[in-house]
Amino acid sequence: MPLPEAERSGRYLSLEERLRIADLHLGGTGVRAIAALVGRSAATISRELARG
């Protein structure tokens, strides 16, 4: 049974978003493609990946 989707904050990434970004990055997906899939800007994704 899927978990209900948490309310999305405009400012902070949720844990689910962070995990999805990490999984996509490890799978070889580029920053712009991840941004499109997650619905965030490429700069946000880039900063998230830079901070580890």
C-alpha positions as CSV (number, residue, x, y, z in Angstrom):
1,M,0.0,0.0,0.0
2,P,1.6,3.3,-1.0
3,L,2.2,6.0,1.5
4,P,0.1,9.2,1.2
5,E,2.0,12.0,-0.4
6,A,3.2,14.5,2.1
7,E,2.4,18.2,1.6
8,R,5.1,19.8,-0.5
9,S,6.9,22.7,0.9
10,G,8.0,25.4,-1.5
11,R,11.2,26.0,0.4
12,Y,12.5,22.6,1.7
13,L,12.9,19.3,0.1
14,S,11.0,16.4,1.8
15,L,12.7,13.2,2.8
16,E,11.0,11.4,-0.1
17,E,12.3,14.0,-2.5
18,R,15.8,13.7,-1.2
19,L,15.8,10.0,-1.5
20,R,14.4,10.1,-5.0
21,I,17.1,12.6,-6.0
22,A,19.8,10.3,-4.5
23,D,18.4,7.2,-6.2
24,L,18.1,9.0,-9.6
25,H,21.7,10.4,-9.3
26,L,23.1,7.0,-8.4
27,G,21.3,5.6,-11.4
28,G,23.2,8.0,-13.7
29,T,20.4,10.5,-14.3
30,G,21.5,14.1,-15.0
31,V,20.7,17.1,-12.9
32,R,18.3,18.6,-15.4
33,A,16.5,15.3,-15.9
34,I,16.2,14.9,-12.1
35,A,14.8,18.4,-11.7
36,A,12.2,17.7,-14.3
37,L,11.2,14.4,-12.7
38,V,11.0,15.9,-9.2
39,G,9.5,19.2,-10.2
40,R,12.2,21.4,-8.7
41,S,14.8,23.7,-10.3
42,A,18.1,22.3,-11.5
43,A,19.9,24.7,-9.1
44,T,18.0,23.1,-6.2
45,I,19.0,19.6,-7.3
46,S,22.6,20.7,-7.8
47,R,22.8,22.1,-4.3
48,E,21.3,19.0,-2.8
49,L,23.8,16.8,-4.6
50,A,26.7,19.1,-3.5
51,R,25.8,18.9,0.1
52,G,25.8,15.1,0.0
